[in-house]
Amino acid sequence: MCAHNPPCPTAMAPDREAARPVAHRPEQGWSLLCNGVLVFEDTGELLPDGRIVAPHRPLALTVGSAA
């Protein structure tokens, strides 16, 4: 488990992406966080229990949309 102080969020916490990276492979497009979550550059995630979190990039804002 996490030895950081304060401890990193768990893999099930809503802020799990705030955990510290322990391995980073930009050439492969992923990082492993202290809590066991694999985060991919497209913002998708693989949780330690095997569940997949779909990419969740913010939606683009449109300028000058009609009201």
C-alpha positions in Angstrom: 0.0 0.0 0.0 0.9 3.7 -0.1 3.7 4.9 2.1 3.4 8.5 1.2 2.4 11.1 3.8 -0.3 12.1 3.4 -1.4 8.8 1.9 -2.5 8.8 -1.8 -6.2 8.3 -2.6 -7.3 4.6 -2.9 -8.1 3.1 -6.3 -11.8 3.3 -5.5 -11.7 7.0 -4.4 -13.2 9.6 -6.7 -9.9 11.5 -6.8 -7.8 8.3 -7.5 -5.9 10.1 -10.3 -4.3 12.3 -7.7 -2.1 9.4 -6.5 1.6 9.7 -7.2 3.0 8.0 -10.3 5.4 5.1 -9.5 6.1 4.2 -13.2 5.7 6.4 -16.3 6.0 5.1 -19.8 5.2 8.1 -22.1 6.4 6.2 -25.2 3.7 3.6 -24.4 1.1 6.1 -23.2 0.6 5.0 -19.6 1.5 5.6 -16.0 1.1 3.4 -13.0 -0.1 5.2 -9.9 0.8 4.4 -6.3 -2.7 3.1 -5.7 -2.3 0.5 -8.5 -4.4 2.4 -11.1 -3.0 2.4 -14.7 -3.8 5.7 -16.3 -3.6 6.0 -20.1 -2.8 9.2 -22.1 -6.4 9.2 -23.5 -7.6 9.5 -19.8 -8.9 5.9 -19.7 -8.0 3.9 -16.6 -7.5 0.2 -15.6 -8.3 -0.3 -12.0 -6.5 -3.0 -9.9 -9.5 -5.2 -9.8 -9.6 -5.3 -13.6 -12.4 -2.8 -14.1 -12.0 -0.4 -17.0 -12.8 3.3 -16.7 -13.6 4.8 -20.1 -11.7 7.9 -21.3 -13.2 11.0 -19.7 -11.7 14.0 -21.5 -13.6 17.3 -20.9 -15.9 18.3 -23.6 -14.8 21.1 -25.9 -16.5 24.4 -25.3 -18.1 26.1 -28.2 -17.7 29.8 -28.7 -20.5 32.0 -29.9 -23.2 29.3 -29.6 -26.7 30.6 -30.4 -28.9 31.2 -27.3 
